[in-house]
Amino acid sequence: MSTSAHPSADTANAIRTRGTVTDRLVEANERYAERFTDPGMDAKPVLNVAVVACMDARLDLHAALGLELGDCHTIRNAGGVVTDDVIRSLTISQRALGTRSVVLIHHTGCGLESLTEEFRHDLEMEVGQRPAWAVEAFRDVDQDVRQSMQRVRTSPFLLHTDDVRGFVFDVTTGLLREIDPA
């Protein structure tokens, strides 16, 4: 399966002739399962780290961080923002599965930089119901990383808040730039 943003002609034909993109993913899974062997791991990450990152398709976290299957917990959402649900996942990761470190990764060119909370208002007007969640849009990616670090460090539910570090991933160079929490 191609990881390119632009599918090859063969891939495009396969999508048209065999159904939806989801059908293609299911077919890829069947090929994967034919070669799959149980790695014998449990759910506790080997490196005792949880990574919170944006869902952006340009971020290949395992490759960018030199991670292997089983090394970390990966929690992704729009913007890599530390929301209540991220705190929920980190709490389970720490308290039930032994992680001690938290790495936060935002990135350059994030779609949340072009949105505002007006997005919620527009949704409410369109569907007749106000979303219960905030968009968490931002203009300054560095400041948003600092805010996310602060949310992790001050959560009463997390046991380990001393090793929380935040970064901005540059989507054009692949490099991480660490953000000073101050």
RAVENLIN-V790957 format. One record per pair of residues at least 6 apart in sequence whose ideal C-beta (glycine too) atoms are under 8 Angstrom apart, sorted by the first residue. I is the first residue (numbers start at 1). GAP is how many residues later the second one is. Records with the same first field share a line. If there is no record, write none. Layout:
I = GAP  GAP
//
This chain:
1 = 10  23  24  27
2 = 6  9
3 = 57
5 = 52
7 = 8
11 = 13
14 = 10
15 = 6  9
18 = 6  9
39 = 30  31
41 = 28  29
43 = 54
44 = 53  54
45 = 25  26  27  28  48  52  53  54
46 = 24  25
47 = 20  24  25  54
48 = 50  51  52  53
49 = 22  23  24  50  51  52  53  54
50 = 22  23  24  25  39  40  43  44  49  51  52  53
51 = 10  14  21  22  23  24  51  52  53  54
52 = 23  24  28  30  34  38  50  51  52  53  96
53 = 6  8  21  22  23  27  51  52  53  54  116
54 = 22  23  24  25  26  51  52  53  56
55 = 21  22  23  25
56 = 51  54  55  115
58 = 49  113
59 = 46  48  110  112
61 = 6  13  44
62 = 6  7  9
64 = 105  110  112
65 = 7  38
72 = 27
73 = 16  20  24  26
75 = 11  14  15  18
77 = 6  8  9
78 = 33  34  58
79 = 27  31  32  33  57  58  59  65
80 = 24  25  26  27  68
81 = 31  55  63  67
82 = 22  65  66  69  70
83 = 50  51  53
87 = 64  65  68  70  71
90 = 9  12  62  65  67  68
91 = 64  66  67
93 = 6
94 = 6  64  65  66
95 = 62  64
99 = 61
100 = 60  63
101 = 59  62  63  64
102 = 50  56  58  59  61  62  63
103 = 62  63  64
104 = 41  44  45  48  60  61  62  63
105 = 61  62  63  64  71
106 = 35  38  39  42  60  61  62  63
107 = 34  61  62  63  64
108 = 33  60  61  62  63  64
109 = 62
110 = 28  31
112 = 23  24  25  26
113 = 24  25  26  28
115 = 20  22
116 = 19  21
117 = 17  18  20
119 = 16  18
120 = 10  11  14  15
123 = 7  8
124 = 6  7
138 = 6
141 = 27
142 = 26  37
145 = 21  22  23  34
146 = 20  33  35
148 = 18
149 = 15  16  17  30  32
150 = 31
152 = 6  9  12
153 = 8  11  28
154 = 7
155 = 6
164 = 17
165 = 13
166 = 12  13  15
167 = 9  10  11  12
168 = 8  9  11
169 = 6  7
170 = 6  7
//
